[in-house]
């Protein structure tokens, strides 16, 4: 509360106006006092102190304004620089004319005061005073001579008759009073024009002393209630009657006109002498008063400059702060509107502008939120799609891609957003067939299209079904294409597996049933006719029946294999040690007639897996058997089986690889290597690797094959630990059990 009161006193307009008004009144009173008296005493001193104190207070107010302005200038407050320039301009406009007026006023004042004390005026006043004195002296000498004449007339008059003669002399001489004094200044006779005054105006002791010394006296005296009189006192000569020591006093009234003129000349000369003596003090007094008026004018003008500049700059400062707030994004900023001038109109326009901007911002935010929700919804939909989605503009620049697209193609497409589709081939050349299929449709302006793209990787063939739709240009969105593609390799493979399963069932039904009678008939013919036939015919029959039985057994084996492929029994999952199972299978092939050298690189402390041990044994037997058959012609046939634990957290799996140094897989069969009836062996059925793949898929794993350079092949199997999903190998096209 005290702080706010002090702030109002220092910055408010009412206290300053009251202070200036008080100083003006004080200066007016001080000017009056200066004109009446040049001496610094009485009211003049108090008025001087009041004015000095008021100017000091006004100076403090200005200093406070200046301090605040300098602080705001250093802090770069909005409008402080312009306020400082306005204040400086106002001060210059105030100081210069007031200073000029002060200078010339001071010169006029000094010259005016100096003109009061002209030497001719002083001589004139002195001459007038001397003239008045000379006239009075002449008049007094005349009256003294008349008084002496009257004293001579009274010389022979005895004391008893003096009164009678004294009255005649008074009337004849125009004296207002005649009185005769004897020894000891005793009144002997009195004659007065005023009958009420019976007591004469006795001369003073000094006059009596001068008369005793033989001198006459004449002088001017002011009589009470009667004005100025000429007093003449002379000795009356001694007579023959012995009347000695008598004095005659005559009082002659001075004419009022002459007295007034004499007093006026005397007063004017005395005042002139006083002013001449106080000449410098007078200059100092008037100069001080004028200086105080100047300081009051200057300080009032400076304070008014600060106040006016602040009043003028307040809307501008608020506009600057409002502009900064709008630039910072505060569109709800509202400025107070004061008055009805142009600045108020500007402030109202600013408020209207910010209101409209705020409305536009809110609408834009609402639209942006809707667009973000729509975009998030579209991204969520695209992220949940199992199909790959690519959005390209008319320049074939990739604009949008979902995760499924990168997963299907086996490459990270997120880093290629904003770049042309063809640029991906520089890092991922395996996408060449995919891009080659898309580009002709992207260049053609047509309707929806559908195409199939086939990719070849180290793990085999991948078939993609692509569908495209052209986009028309809408607003700022450029025209382009939306491409949706799916990996139909598993679907095609499933259809193919289903077809082969149906073939296997038909073979088991249509072929296996007639095979047994054929075999039995051939054996019966052999037993019945072989012993009775000639040796040549017996040899032919023996060879023919043996061939029939052998081929029937082969056909039965093939039918059994088909039956097993088509009607595999359900797996029975148990927890087992994969390294131990591999060791048991490999032990069956060591020490036999085969020259195949088997090497097991099994990683220790593998986690347990959930698998069907019987089906995994069948898988390993098929792979080892294929390796033995592939290395028959090798100089140093060998087989390497390795296990490695890979991954972490949700991607943990065990990788099993079977590697040999045979001729490898022909390039022509790599794409269909795991399909039924695909084989490179003369007597192979083409079901071994197909059964292996089916077992792997039943266990939720992955399998692929690759050739070594210069010779050899390797089959890689990934089996999950517990129930985790196995990731696809980088750069390979995988088909899992889903």
C-alpha positions as CSV (number, residue, x, y, z in Angstrom):
1,X,0.0,0.0,0.0
2,X,2.7,2.6,0.8
3,X,4.6,1.6,-2.3
4,X,1.6,2.1,-4.5
5,X,0.9,5.5,-2.9
6,X,4.5,6.6,-3.5
7,X,4.2,5.4,-7.1
8,X,1.0,7.5,-7.6
9,X,2.7,10.5,-6.1
10,X,5.8,10.1,-8.3
11,X,4.0,9.3,-11.6
12,X,0.5,10.8,-11.2
13,X,-0.7,13.9,-13.0
14,X,-2.8,15.4,-10.2
15,X,0.1,15.8,-7.7
16,X,2.3,17.3,-10.4
17,X,-0.4,19.8,-11.4
18,X,-1.0,20.8,-7.8
19,X,2.7,21.3,-7.3
20,X,3.0,23.5,-10.4
21,X,0.0,25.6,-9.3
22,X,1.5,26.0,-5.8
23,X,4.8,27.1,-7.3
24,X,3.0,29.6,-9.6
25,X,1.2,31.2,-6.7
26,X,4.4,31.3,-4.7
27,X,6.3,32.9,-7.5
28,X,3.6,35.5,-7.9
29,X,3.7,36.4,-4.2
30,X,7.5,36.4,-4.4
31,X,7.4,38.9,-7.4
32,X,5.1,41.2,-5.4
33,X,7.5,40.9,-2.4
34,X,10.4,41.7,-4.7
35,X,8.7,44.9,-6.0
36,X,8.0,46.1,-2.5
37,X,11.3,45.3,-0.9
38,X,14.6,44.2,-2.2
39,X,15.7,42.9,1.2
40,X,15.7,39.2,1.7
41,X,13.7,39.3,4.9
42,X,10.2,38.4,6.1
43,X,7.9,36.7,3.6
44,X,10.5,36.9,0.8
45,X,12.8,34.4,2.4
46,X,10.0,31.9,3.1
47,X,8.6,32.3,-0.4
48,X,12.1,31.7,-1.7
49,X,12.5,28.5,0.4
50,X,9.0,27.3,-0.7
51,X,9.9,27.8,-4.4
52,X,13.2,26.1,-4.1
53,X,11.7,23.1,-2.3
54,X,8.9,22.9,-4.9
55,X,11.5,22.9,-7.7
56,X,13.5,20.2,-6.0
57,X,10.3,18.1,-5.7
58,X,9.6,18.7,-9.4
59,X,13.1,17.8,-10.2
60,X,12.8,14.5,-8.3
61,X,9.6,13.7,-10.2
62,X,11.5,14.3,-13.5
63,X,14.4,12.2,-12.3
64,X,12.1,9.4,-11.5
65,X,10.6,9.5,-15.0
66,X,14.1,9.7,-16.5
67,X,15.3,6.8,-14.4
68,X,12.4,4.6,-15.5
69,X,12.8,5.6,-19.1
70,X,16.6,4.8,-19.1
71,X,15.9,1.5,-17.5
72,X,13.2,0.6,-20.0
73,X,15.6,1.7,-22.8
74,X,18.3,-0.7,-21.5
75,X,15.8,-3.5,-21.1
76,X,14.6,-2.8,-24.7
77,X,11.0,-2.3,-23.6
78,X,8.7,-1.8,-26.5
79,X,8.3,2.0,-27.3
80,X,11.2,3.1,-25.0
81,X,13.4,4.4,-27.8
82,X,10.6,6.3,-29.5
83,X,9.6,7.7,-26.1
84,X,13.2,8.9,-25.5
85,X,13.3,10.6,-28.8
86,X,9.9,12.3,-28.2
87,X,11.0,13.5,-24.8
88,X,14.3,14.8,-26.2
89,X,12.4,16.6,-29.0
90,X,9.9,18.1,-26.5
91,X,12.7,19.2,-24.2
92,X,14.6,20.9,-27.0
93,X,11.5,22.6,-28.3
94,X,10.9,23.9,-24.7
95,X,14.4,24.7,-23.6
96,X,15.5,26.7,-26.7
97,X,12.7,29.3,-26.8
98,X,12.5,29.7,-23.1
99,X,16.3,30.1,-22.9
100,X,16.2,32.8,-25.6
101,X,13.4,34.6,-23.8
102,X,15.2,34.3,-20.5
103,X,18.4,35.7,-22.0
104,X,16.8,38.8,-23.5
105,X,14.5,39.3,-20.5
106,X,17.6,39.3,-18.3
107,X,19.3,41.8,-20.5
108,X,16.2,44.0,-20.5
109,X,15.9,43.7,-16.7
110,X,19.5,44.7,-16.1
111,X,19.3,47.6,-18.6
112,X,16.0,48.7,-17.1
113,X,17.4,48.8,-13.6
114,X,20.5,50.6,-14.8
115,X,18.3,53.1,-16.5
116,X,16.8,53.9,-13.2
117,X,20.1,55.3,-11.9
118,X,20.9,57.8,-14.6
119,X,23.4,60.5,-13.5
120,X,21.3,63.3,-14.8
121,X,18.3,62.1,-12.7
122,X,20.5,62.0,-9.6
123,X,21.7,65.6,-10.4
124,X,18.2,66.8,-11.0
125,X,17.0,65.3,-7.7
126,X,20.0,66.8,-5.9
127,X,19.4,70.2,-7.5
128,X,15.7,70.0,-6.6
129,X,16.6,69.2,-3.1
130,X,19.1,72.1,-2.9
131,X,16.6,74.4,-4.5
132,X,14.0,73.5,-1.9
133,X,16.5,73.8,0.9
134,X,17.7,77.2,-0.5
135,X,14.1,78.5,-0.6
136,X,13.5,77.4,2.9
137,X,16.8,78.9,4.1
138,X,15.9,82.2,2.4
139,X,12.5,82.1,4.0
140,X,13.9,81.3,7.4
141,X,16.5,84.1,7.1
142,X,13.7,86.5,6.2
143,X,11.7,85.3,9.2
144,X,14.8,85.6,11.4
145,X,15.3,89.2,10.4
146,X,11.7,89.9,11.1
147,X,12.0,88.3,14.5
148,X,15.0,90.4,15.3
149,X,13.1,93.5,14.2
150,X,10.3,92.6,16.5
151,X,12.8,91.9,19.3
152,X,14.2,95.5,18.8
153,X,10.7,96.8,19.0
154,X,10.2,95.1,22.4
155,X,13.6,96.2,23.8
156,X,12.1,99.4,25.4
157,X,8.8,97.8,26.4
158,X,8.5,96.9,30.0
159,X,7.4,93.4,31.0
160,X,4.0,94.6,32.0
161,X,3.2,95.9,28.6
162,X,4.9,93.3,26.5
163,X,1.8,91.2,26.2
164,X,-0.1,94.0,24.6
165,X,2.5,94.9,22.1
166,X,3.3,91.2,21.4
167,X,-0.2,90.6,20.1
168,X,0.2,93.6,17.7
169,X,3.5,92.3,16.5
170,X,2.1,88.8,15.9
171,X,-0.8,90.1,13.8
172,X,1.6,92.2,11.8
173,X,4.1,89.5,11.2
174,X,1.8,86.5,10.3
175,X,3.4,84.5,13.0
176,X,1.2,81.7,14.5
177,X,2.7,82.3,17.9
178,X,4.9,84.8,19.7
179,X,6.2,84.3,23.2
180,X,8.6,86.2,25.4
181,X,10.8,84.3,28.0
182,X,12.5,85.8,30.9
183,X,15.2,84.6,33.3
184,X,15.2,80.8,33.6
185,X,13.1,80.5,30.5
186,X,10.1,81.8,32.4
187,X,7.2,82.7,30.1
188,X,6.5,86.5,30.3
189,X,4.0,86.8,27.5
190,X,2.4,84.8,24.8
191,X,0.4,85.7,21.8
192,X,-1.1,82.8,19.7
193,X,-3.4,82.6,16.7
194,X,-5.1,79.6,18.4
195,X,-6.9,81.0,21.4
196,X,-7.3,77.5,22.9
197,X,-3.6,77.1,23.3
198,X,-2.5,79.1,26.3
199,X,0.8,77.2,26.9
200,X,3.5,78.1,24.3
201,X,5.7,75.6,22.6
202,X,8.8,76.1,24.7
203,X,12.2,75.9,22.9
204,X,14.5,73.1,23.6
205,X,17.6,73.2,25.9
206,X,19.9,73.2,23.0
207,X,18.3,76.3,21.6
208,X,18.5,78.1,24.9
209,X,22.2,77.1,25.3
210,X,22.9,78.6,21.8
211,X,21.1,81.8,22.8
212,X,23.1,82.2,26.0
213,X,26.2,82.0,23.9
214,X,25.0,84.9,21.9
215,X,23.7,83.1,18.8
216,X,20.3,83.3,17.2
217,X,18.3,80.2,16.3
218,X,16.2,79.5,13.3
219,X,15.0,76.1,12.2
220,X,12.2,73.9,11.0
221,X,10.1,72.0,13.5
222,X,7.1,69.8,13.1
223,X,4.4,71.0,15.4
224,X,2.0,68.5,16.7
225,X,-1.3,68.7,14.9
226,X,-0.1,71.9,13.1
227,X,2.3,70.7,10.6
228,X,5.7,72.2,9.7
229,X,6.7,75.5,11.3
230,X,9.8,77.8,11.3
231,X,11.0,78.4,14.8
232,X,13.0,81.6,15.3
233,X,14.5,82.5,18.7
234,X,16.5,85.7,19.4
235,X,17.6,87.7,22.4
236,X,15.7,90.9,23.1
237,X,18.2,93.8,23.6
238,X,18.4,95.1,27.2
239,X,16.5,98.4,27.8
240,X,16.9,101.3,30.3
241,X,14.3,99.7,32.6
242,X,16.7,96.9,33.5
243,X,14.8,94.1,31.6
244,X,17.7,92.0,30.6
245,X,18.0,88.3,29.5
246,X,14.7,88.2,27.7
247,X,14.1,85.9,24.6
248,X,11.6,86.3,21.8
249,X,10.4,83.1,20.1
250,X,8.4,83.3,16.9
251,X,6.7,80.3,15.2
252,X,5.8,80.8,11.6
253,X,3.8,78.2,9.7
254,X,5.3,76.9,6.5
255,X,2.8,76.8,3.6
256,X,1.4,73.3,3.0
257,X,2.3,73.4,-0.7
258,X,5.9,74.2,0.0
259,X,6.1,71.6,2.8
260,X,4.6,68.9,0.6
261,X,7.0,69.7,-2.3
262,X,10.0,69.8,0.1
263,X,8.9,66.5,1.7
264,X,8.4,64.9,-1.8
265,X,11.8,66.0,-3.0
266,X,13.4,64.8,0.2
267,X,11.6,61.4,0.1
268,X,12.4,60.9,-3.6
269,X,16.0,61.8,-3.1
270,X,16.2,59.5,0.0
271,X,14.5,56.6,-1.9
272,X,16.8,57.2,-4.9
273,X,19.9,57.0,-2.7
274,X,18.5,53.8,-1.1
275,X,17.9,52.2,-4.4
276,X,21.3,53.3,-5.7
277,X,22.8,51.7,-2.6
278,X,20.9,48.5,-3.2
279,X,21.3,48.4,-7.0
280,X,23.1,45.0,-7.2
281,X,20.8,43.5,-4.6
282,X,17.9,44.6,-6.7
283,X,19.4,43.0,-9.8
284,X,20.0,39.8,-7.8
285,X,16.5,39.7,-6.5
286,X,14.8,40.2,-9.9
287,X,17.3,37.9,-11.6
288,X,16.6,35.2,-8.9
289,X,12.8,35.6,-9.4
290,X,13.2,35.4,-13.2
291,X,15.4,32.4,-12.9
292,X,12.9,30.6,-10.6
293,X,10.2,31.4,-13.2
294,X,12.5,30.0,-15.9
295,X,13.3,26.9,-13.9
296,X,9.6,26.3,-13.1
297,X,8.8,26.7,-16.8
298,X,11.6,24.4,-17.9
299,X,10.9,21.7,-15.4
300,X,7.2,21.9,-16.0
301,X,7.9,21.6,-19.7
302,X,10.2,18.7,-19.2
303,X,7.7,16.9,-16.9
304,X,5.0,17.7,-19.4
305,X,7.2,16.2,-22.1
306,X,7.6,13.0,-20.2
307,X,3.9,12.8,-19.4
308,X,2.9,13.7,-23.0
309,X,5.4,11.3,-24.5
310,X,4.1,8.5,-22.2
311,X,0.5,9.3,-23.0
312,X,1.3,9.4,-26.8
313,X,3.5,6.3,-26.6
314,X,1.3,4.2,-24.4
315,X,-0.9,3.0,-27.2
316,X,2.1,2.5,-29.5
317,X,3.9,0.5,-26.8
318,X,0.9,-1.6,-26.2
319,X,0.6,-2.1,-29.9
320,X,4.2,-3.2,-30.1
321,X,3.8,-5.6,-27.2
322,X,0.6,-6.9,-28.8
323,X,2.4,-7.4,-32.1
324,X,5.2,-9.3,-30.3
325,X,2.5,-11.4,-28.5
326,X,0.8,-12.1,-31.9
327,X,4.2,-13.0,-33.4
328,X,4.7,-15.4,-30.4
329,X,1.3,-17.0,-31.1
330,X,-0.8,-15.3,-28.5
331,X,-3.7,-14.4,-30.7
332,X,-6.1,-13.8,-27.8
333,X,-4.2,-10.6,-26.9
334,X,-6.6,-7.6,-26.4
335,X,-5.5,-4.0,-25.9
336,X,-7.4,-1.4,-23.9
337,X,-9.0,1.3,-26.1
338,X,-8.7,4.9,-24.7
339,X,-10.2,7.9,-26.5
340,X,-11.5,8.3,-30.0
341,X,-8.5,9.5,-31.9
342,X,-6.4,7.9,-34.6
343,X,-4.4,5.8,-32.1
344,X,-7.6,4.5,-30.6
345,X,-8.8,3.6,-34.1
346,X,-5.5,1.8,-34.6
347,X,-5.9,-0.1,-31.3
348,X,-9.5,-1.1,-32.2
349,X,-8.3,-2.3,-35.6
350,X,-5.5,-4.3,-33.9
351,X,-8.1,-5.9,-31.6
352,X,-10.3,-6.7,-34.6
353,X,-7.3,-8.2,-36.4
354,X,-6.3,-10.4,-33.4
355,X,-9.9,-11.5,-32.9
356,X,-10.1,-12.6,-36.6
357,X,-6.7,-14.2,-36.4
358,X,-7.7,-16.1,-33.2
359,X,-10.9,-17.3,-35.0
360,X,-8.8,-18.3,-38.0
361,X,-6.3,-20.0,-35.7
362,X,-9.0,-21.9,-33.9
363,X,-10.5,-23.0,-37.2
364,X,-7.1,-24.0,-38.5
365,X,-6.4,-25.9,-35.3
366,X,-9.7,-27.6,-35.6
367,X,-9.1,-28.5,-39.2
368,X,-5.5,-29.6,-38.3
369,X,-6.8,-31.8,-35.5
370,X,-9.3,-33.3,-37.8
371,X,-6.6,-33.8,-40.4
372,X,-4.3,-35.3,-37.8
373,X,-7.0,-37.6,-36.6
374,X,-7.8,-38.6,-40.2
375,X,-4.1,-39.1,-40.9
376,X,-3.6,-41.1,-37.7
377,X,-6.7,-43.1,-38.6
378,X,-5.3,-43.7,-42.1
379,X,-1.9,-44.6,-40.7
380,X,-3.4,-46.9,-38.2
381,X,-5.4,-48.6,-41.0
382,X,-2.3,-48.8,-43.2
383,X,-0.3,-50.1,-40.3
384,X,-2.8,-52.8,-39.6
385,X,-3.1,-53.9,-43.2
386,X,-1.2,-57.1,-44.2
387,X,-1.0,-55.7,-47.7
388,X,1.8,-53.4,-48.7
389,X,0.7,-49.9,-49.7
390,X,2.8,-47.4,-51.6
391,X,1.7,-43.8,-52.5
392,X,3.6,-42.1,-55.3
393,X,3.1,-38.7,-57.0
394,X,3.2,-38.2,-60.7
395,X,7.0,-37.9,-60.6
396,X,7.1,-41.4,-59.1
397,X,8.4,-40.0,-55.8
398,X,7.5,-42.2,-52.8
399,X,5.2,-40.2,-50.5
400,X,3.7,-42.8,-48.2
401,X,4.6,-46.4,-47.3
402,X,3.3,-48.7,-44.6
403,X,5.2,-51.2,-42.6
404,X,3.8,-54.2,-44.4
405,X,5.3,-53.0,-47.7
406,X,8.8,-53.1,-46.2
407,X,8.1,-56.4,-44.6
408,X,6.9,-58.0,-47.8
409,X,9.7,-56.6,-49.9
410,X,12.3,-57.3,-47.3
411,X,13.8,-53.8,-47.3
412,X,13.3,-50.7,-45.2
413,X,11.3,-48.3,-47.3
414,X,10.8,-45.6,-44.7
415,X,14.2,-44.1,-45.5
416,X,13.2,-43.7,-49.2
417,X,10.2,-41.6,-48.6
418,X,10.6,-38.4,-50.6
419,X,12.8,-40.1,-53.2
420,X,12.1,-41.5,-56.6
421,X,11.1,-45.2,-56.8
422,X,13.9,-46.0,-59.2
423,X,16.5,-44.8,-56.7
424,X,15.8,-47.8,-54.4
425,X,17.5,-50.0,-57.0
426,X,20.9,-48.5,-56.3
427,X,20.9,-50.2,-52.8
428,X,18.3,-52.9,-53.4
429,X,18.8,-54.3,-56.9
430,X,16.6,-57.3,-56.0
431,X,13.6,-55.0,-56.4
432,X,14.3,-54.5,-60.1
433,X,11.5,-56.9,-61.4
434,X,9.1,-55.2,-59.0
435,X,10.0,-51.7,-60.2
436,X,10.0,-52.8,-63.9
437,X,6.4,-54.1,-63.6
438,X,5.2,-50.9,-61.9
439,X,6.8,-48.2,-64.0
440,X,4.9,-48.8,-67.3
441,X,1.6,-48.5,-65.4
442,X,2.8,-45.4,-63.6
443,X,3.7,-43.7,-66.9
444,X,0.4,-44.6,-68.5
445,X,-2.6,-42.5,-67.6
446,X,-5.4,-44.9,-67.3
447,X,-7.8,-46.5,-64.9
448,X,-7.2,-49.1,-62.3
449,X,-4.7,-51.8,-63.2
450,X,-3.6,-55.2,-61.9
451,X,-0.2,-56.9,-62.4
452,X,1.9,-59.7,-61.0
453,X,5.6,-59.3,-60.1
454,X,8.0,-62.1,-59.4
455,X,11.1,-61.5,-57.2
456,X,14.0,-63.9,-56.9
457,X,16.1,-64.0,-53.8
458,X,18.5,-66.3,-52.2
459,X,15.6,-68.2,-50.5
460,X,13.6,-68.7,-53.7
461,X,10.8,-67.1,-55.6
462,X,8.4,-64.5,-54.3
463,X,5.2,-63.7,-56.2
464,X,3.5,-60.3,-55.6
465,X,0.1,-59.4,-56.8
466,X,-0.1,-55.6,-57.4
467,X,-3.1,-53.4,-57.8
468,X,-2.9,-49.7,-58.7
469,X,-5.3,-46.8,-58.8
470,X,-4.5,-43.3,-60.2
471,X,-5.1,-40.3,-58.0
472,X,-6.4,-37.0,-59.4
473,X,-5.0,-33.7,-58.3
474,X,-7.1,-32.2,-55.5
475,X,-6.1,-28.8,-54.0
476,X,-2.5,-28.9,-53.0
477,X,-2.3,-32.7,-53.4
478,X,-0.6,-33.7,-56.6
479,X,-1.8,-36.5,-58.8
480,X,-0.1,-39.9,-58.6
481,X,-0.9,-43.5,-57.8
482,X,-1.8,-45.7,-54.9
483,X,-0.3,-49.2,-55.2
484,X,-1.5,-52.1,-53.0
485,X,0.4,-55.4,-53.3
486,X,0.3,-58.7,-51.4
487,X,2.7,-61.6,-51.2
488,X,0.8,-64.5,-52.7
489,X,3.7,-66.9,-52.7
490,X,2.3,-68.7,-49.7
491,X,-1.1,-68.7,-51.2
492,X,0.1,-70.2,-54.4
493,X,2.2,-72.6,-52.5
494,X,-0.8,-73.6,-50.4
495,X,-2.8,-74.1,-53.5
496,X,-0.1,-76.2,-55.0
497,X,0.3,-78.2,-51.8
498,X,-3.4,-78.8,-51.8
499,X,-3.3,-79.9,-55.4
500,X,-0.5,-82.3,-54.7
501,X,-2.2,-83.6,-51.6
502,X,-5.3,-84.3,-53.7
503,X,-3.0,-86.1,-56.2
504,X,-1.5,-88.1,-53.4
505,X,-4.9,-89.2,-52.2
506,X,-6.0,-90.2,-55.7
507,X,-2.8,-92.1,-56.2
508,X,-3.2,-94.0,-53.0
509,X,-6.7,-94.9,-53.9
510,X,-6.4,-95.5,-57.6
511,X,-2.9,-97.1,-57.8
512,X,-2.1,-98.7,-54.5
513,X,-5.1,-101.1,-54.6
514,X,-4.3,-102.7,-58.0
515,X,-0.6,-103.0,-57.1
516,X,-1.0,-105.9,-54.7
517,X,-2.9,-108.2,-57.2
518,X,-0.2,-107.4,-59.8
519,X,2.6,-108.3,-57.5
520,X,0.8,-111.5,-56.3
521,X,0.1,-112.5,-59.9
522,X,3.7,-112.0,-60.9
523,X,4.9,-114.1,-58.0
524,X,2.3,-116.8,-58.7
525,X,3.4,-117.0,-62.4
526,X,7.0,-117.3,-61.2
527,X,6.3,-120.1,-58.8
528,X,4.1,-122.0,-61.2
529,X,5.9,-121.8,-64.5
530,X,9.6,-121.1,-63.7
531,X,10.5,-124.7,-62.8
532,X,8.8,-126.3,-65.9
533,X,10.2,-123.9,-68.5
534,X,13.3,-124.2,-70.6
535,X,16.3,-122.4,-69.3
536,X,16.1,-119.6,-71.9
537,X,12.4,-119.1,-71.3
538,X,12.9,-119.4,-67.5
539,X,15.5,-116.7,-67.6
540,X,13.1,-114.4,-69.5
541,X,10.3,-115.1,-67.1
542,X,12.5,-114.7,-64.1
543,X,13.8,-111.3,-65.3
544,X,10.3,-110.2,-66.2
545,X,8.6,-111.2,-63.0
546,X,11.5,-109.8,-60.9
547,X,11.1,-106.5,-62.8
548,X,7.4,-106.5,-62.2
549,X,7.8,-107.1,-58.4
550,X,10.6,-104.5,-58.1
551,X,8.6,-101.8,-59.9
552,X,5.5,-102.6,-57.8
553,X,7.5,-102.2,-54.6
554,X,8.8,-98.9,-56.0
555,X,5.3,-97.8,-56.8
556,X,4.1,-98.8,-53.4
557,X,7.0,-96.8,-51.8
558,X,6.0,-93.8,-53.9
559,X,2.3,-94.2,-53.0
560,X,3.3,-94.5,-49.3
561,X,5.3,-91.3,-49.6
562,X,2.4,-89.5,-51.2
563,X,0.1,-90.8,-48.5
564,X,2.5,-89.6,-45.8
565,X,2.8,-86.2,-47.5
566,X,-0.9,-85.8,-47.8
567,X,-2.0,-87.3,-44.5
568,X,0.8,-86.6,-42.1
569,X,-0.2,-87.5,-38.5
570,X,-0.7,-84.6,-36.0
571,X,2.5,-83.6,-34.3
572,X,3.1,-84.2,-30.6
573,X,5.1,-81.4,-29.1
574,X,7.4,-82.1,-26.2
575,X,10.3,-80.2,-24.6
576,X,13.5,-81.6,-26.0
577,X,17.2,-80.8,-26.4
578,X,17.9,-80.2,-30.0
579,X,21.6,-80.8,-29.7
580,X,21.0,-84.2,-28.1
581,X,18.5,-85.2,-30.8
582,X,21.0,-84.2,-33.6
583,X,23.7,-86.2,-31.8
584,X,21.5,-89.3,-31.7
585,X,20.7,-89.1,-35.4
586,X,24.3,-88.5,-36.4
587,X,25.5,-91.5,-34.4
588,X,23.6,-93.8,-36.7
589,X,25.7,-92.6,-39.7
590,X,29.1,-92.9,-38.0
591,X,31.2,-96.0,-38.4
592,X,29.2,-97.4,-41.3
593,X,30.2,-98.2,-44.8
594,X,29.8,-94.6,-46.0
595,X,33.0,-92.6,-46.5
596,X,31.1,-89.3,-45.6
597,X,32.9,-87.4,-42.9
598,X,30.3,-85.8,-40.5
599,X,31.2,-82.7,-38.4
600,X,28.9,-81.3,-35.8
601,X,29.3,-77.7,-34.7
602,X,26.7,-77.6,-31.9
603,X,26.5,-74.5,-29.7
604,X,26.5,-75.4,-26.0
605,X,23.7,-74.6,-23.6
606,X,21.0,-74.2,-26.2
607,X,17.5,-73.4,-24.8
608,X,14.9,-76.2,-25.0
609,X,12.5,-76.3,-27.9
610,X,8.9,-77.6,-28.2
611,X,8.9,-80.1,-31.0
612,X,7.8,-83.6,-32.2
613,X,11.0,-85.7,-31.8
614,X,9.9,-88.3,-34.4
615,X,9.1,-85.7,-37.0
616,X,12.4,-83.9,-36.4
617,X,14.3,-87.2,-36.7
618,X,12.6,-87.8,-40.1
619,X,13.7,-84.2,-41.1
620,X,17.3,-84.8,-40.1
621,X,17.4,-88.3,-41.8
622,X,16.1,-86.8,-45.1
623,X,18.7,-83.9,-45.0
624,X,21.6,-86.3,-44.2
625,X,20.5,-88.8,-46.8
626,X,20.3,-86.0,-49.5
627,X,23.8,-84.8,-48.5
628,X,25.2,-88.4,-48.7
629,X,23.7,-88.8,-52.2
630,X,24.9,-85.4,-53.3
631,X,28.6,-86.1,-52.2
632,X,28.9,-89.5,-53.8
633,X,31.3,-88.1,-56.5
634,X,33.1,-85.7,-54.2
635,X,36.8,-86.3,-53.5
636,X,36.5,-85.7,-49.8
637,X,32.8,-85.9,-49.0
638,X,31.9,-84.2,-45.7
639,X,28.8,-82.9,-43.9
640,X,28.6,-80.1,-41.4
641,X,25.7,-79.7,-39.1
642,X,25.7,-76.6,-36.9
643,X,23.3,-75.1,-34.4
644,X,23.3,-71.4,-33.3
645,X,21.2,-69.5,-30.8
646,X,20.2,-66.1,-32.2
647,X,17.9,-63.2,-31.3
648,X,16.7,-61.7,-28.1
649,X,13.4,-61.1,-26.3
650,X,10.5,-61.8,-28.6
651,X,12.7,-62.9,-31.6
652,X,14.6,-65.8,-30.0
653,X,15.2,-68.8,-32.3
654,X,17.6,-71.6,-33.0
655,X,19.2,-71.8,-36.4
656,X,20.1,-75.3,-37.7
657,X,22.3,-75.5,-40.9
658,X,23.2,-78.6,-42.9
659,X,26.1,-78.0,-45.3
660,X,27.8,-80.4,-47.8
661,X,30.5,-80.1,-50.4
662,X,28.5,-81.6,-53.3
663,X,27.7,-79.9,-56.6
664,X,24.9,-77.8,-55.1
665,X,21.4,-77.1,-56.3
666,X,20.9,-76.3,-60.0
667,X,19.7,-72.7,-60.6
668,X,16.7,-73.9,-62.5
669,X,15.2,-75.7,-59.5
670,X,16.0,-73.1,-56.7
671,X,12.6,-71.5,-57.0
672,X,10.7,-74.8,-56.7
673,X,13.2,-76.6,-54.5
674,X,10.7,-77.4,-51.7
675,X,7.8,-78.3,-54.0
676,X,6.7,-82.0,-54.5
677,X,8.2,-83.9,-57.4
678,X,11.1,-81.5,-57.8
679,X,14.3,-83.5,-57.8
680,X,17.6,-83.6,-59.6
681,X,18.3,-87.4,-58.8
682,X,17.5,-90.0,-61.4
683,X,15.7,-92.3,-59.0
684,X,14.4,-89.6,-56.6
685,X,10.7,-89.1,-55.9
686,X,10.9,-85.3,-55.3
687,X,9.2,-85.6,-51.9
688,X,12.1,-85.5,-49.5
689,X,12.6,-81.7,-49.3
690,X,8.8,-81.1,-49.6
691,X,8.3,-83.3,-46.5
692,X,11.2,-81.5,-44.7
693,X,9.6,-78.1,-45.5
694,X,6.2,-79.3,-44.3
695,X,7.7,-80.6,-41.0
696,X,9.4,-77.2,-40.5
697,X,6.2,-75.3,-41.2
698,X,4.3,-77.5,-38.7
699,X,6.8,-76.4,-36.0
700,X,6.3,-72.7,-36.9
701,X,9.8,-72.4,-38.4
702,X,11.4,-71.3,-41.6
703,X,13.6,-73.1,-44.2
704,X,15.5,-72.0,-47.2
705,X,18.5,-73.2,-49.2
706,X,21.5,-71.6,-50.8
707,X,24.5,-72.6,-52.8
708,X,28.2,-72.1,-51.9
709,X,30.9,-70.9,-54.2
710,X,32.5,-72.7,-55.9
711,X,30.7,-75.9,-54.8
712,X,28.4,-77.1,-52.1
713,X,24.9,-76.4,-50.7
714,X,23.4,-75.5,-47.4
715,X,20.0,-75.8,-46.0
716,X,19.1,-73.5,-43.1
717,X,16.2,-74.1,-40.7
718,X,15.0,-71.7,-38.0
719,X,13.0,-73.2,-35.1
720,X,11.4,-71.0,-32.5
721,X,12.2,-71.1,-28.8
722,X,9.0,-71.6,-26.9
723,X,6.2,-69.9,-28.9
724,X,8.0,-66.9,-30.3
725,X,7.7,-65.9,-33.9
726,X,10.7,-66.5,-36.1
727,X,11.8,-63.4,-38.2
728,X,12.5,-63.6,-41.9
729,X,16.2,-63.6,-42.9
730,X,17.5,-60.3,-44.3
731,X,17.5,-60.3,-48.1
732,X,15.6,-63.6,-48.3
733,X,12.0,-64.3,-49.1
734,X,10.4,-66.5,-46.5
735,X,7.3,-68.4,-46.2
736,X,6.3,-69.3,-42.7
737,X,3.7,-71.8,-41.4
738,X,0.8,-69.3,-41.1
